[in-house]
Amino acid sequence: MSAFVKDADWLDWCANPSKPKFHLPKGAVDAHCHVFGPGDIFPFAPERKYTPCDASWEQLFALRDFLGFERNVIVQATCHGADNRALVDALQRSNGKARGVATVKRSVTDEELHALHAAGVRGVRFNFVKRLVDALPFDSLTEIAERISKLGWHIVIYFEAEDLKAYFKFFTDLPTTVVVDHMGRPDVSKDAFGPDFDLFVRLLEYDNFWCKTTCPERLSKSGPPAYDDVVPFARRIVEAFPGRVIWGTDWPHPNMKSHMPDDGNLVDFIPRIAMTEALQTKLLVANPMRLYWPEEKA
């Protein structure tokens, strides 16, 4: 039993997902997922904005096998702050089948960065979503970006669509590869070829930018199981930038309020946004392998 009590409105992850109808290509990577605690072993951060249920590495890897993925990219959850111990523990238990994206502070030492690298970390996440984290000064983030670029790591950025214009120059000045979470959280009630999403597409025209075409359950206003309103946005990105897109479940779906998605349904969403075998292979295998396991030649 965790020492932490989850938020009263917290929705637990789906314990019995459906088996996907879509058969993932060999070597598929779930390139965006998380672990939470368990809180009695890896306490949640005092400064956290939410308290989740536990979601362990055992449960994540069981889901990986059930859905048909072969590898994971585990992203540090904001509820753990810059304490990456739960992430590192999961990476070390993965037998090389997981890589990680950490959260670090400006005070992180070179020794700590090298230890994270040895564990399998290949990126750092900058979160700009105000309801989830307190703001960090840009000069601090720039310094971190410069330091991790020497390790060959990338930056993952998470922001709300309405903030992109204000952050655009800062983002495009970052000195390394940049991966955008969840398509920059577009307003999918608008036109996928309208001016708002065009600005996001212009960001991806910088050749160091990648995109996660993830989280239809977060973005959709039409809702499950089809998430039809998200399809044109994700398909536009996959078809325009086939060599710089990746995909992940976002398990265990932190801070979902409307519903808890069926992870099997989410896998069945993939062929609707990557409509050919070639696009599916890039999205799920070739691209994440190039980003997270570059030492393994295809």
Residue, then its C-alpha position, 0 to 999 in steps of 0.5 A: m500500500s502506497a504511503f500516498v493517497k491519490d487525488a479524489d478525482w483521479l482516474d486509474w488506468c484501464a486494467n483490462p484493455s482490449k487486444p488490438k486488431f492492428h498488428l504492430p510491426k516487428g520492433a515497435v516502440d511505445a515511445h511515450c509512457h510513464v511510471f508512477g512510484p510505487g509511492d512507498i518505494f519512490p515517493f512523489a515530489p513535495e512540489r507535485k501538482y497532483t497525486p496519482c495512483d501507483a503505476s509500476w514498471e511491472q505493470l508497464f512492461a506487462l502492457r507492452d507485451f500484451l499490446g505487442f510492443e517490443r520496447n518503451v521510452i519512459v518519460q519522467a512524470t511531473c509528480h516525481g519532479a526531478d527525482n528520477r529514481a523510479l525512472v532509472d529503476a524501470l530502465q535498469r529492469s528493462n534488459g535494454k528494452a527501455r530508454g528514458v527522458a528525465t527531468v533535471k535541474r540546473s544544479v545537476t552535476d556532470e556525474e549525475l548526467h553521466a549516471l543517467h546516460a548509463a541507465g538509458v536516459r537519452g533526453v530531458r523534458f521541459n514542461f511549459v504547461k502551467r497547471l502541471v509545473d512551476a515556470l523555470p527561467f529560460d536561461s536555466l533551460t538554455e544552460i541545461a540544453e547546452r549541457i545535454s547536447k554534448l551527450g547527444w541527448h534531445i529535449v522534449i517540450y510540452f506546451e499548450a497550443e495557445d502559448l506556442k507563439a510566445y515560445f516559438k523563438f526560444f524553442t527554435d533557438l534550442p541547440t539540440t534535437v527537440v521532440v514535441d509532446h502530443m502535437g503541441r496540444p492543438d484545438v481540434s475543433k478548429d481546421a487541421f489546415g487552418p492558421d493555428f495548426d499551420l504555426f505548429v507545422r512551421l515549427l516542425e519545418y525546422d529539421n531538428f524538430w520531431c513530433k509525437t502524434t500521441c494522445p487522441e484521448r487528451l485532444s479529442k472533443s468528439g471522444p472515444p472510441a474513435y477520436d475522429d476529430v484528432v485524425p486529420f491533425a495527426r495524419r497531416i503531421v505523419e504525412a508531412f514529416p514521416g521521418r521525424v514522428i513517433w508514437g506512444t500510449d501515454w500510459p497510465h494517462p495522467n490527469m485524464k478527467s473525461h474518461m480513461p482510454d482503452d490502450g488497445n483502442l489507442v493502438d487501433f488508432i495508429p493505422r488511421i493516422a499512418m495509413t501505409e505499412a511504410l509510414q507505420t514502420k517509420l512511426l513505430v520502429a525506424n524513427p524511435m530506434r534512430l532517436y533512442w537506440p542509434e547504436e543499433k543499426a537496422 
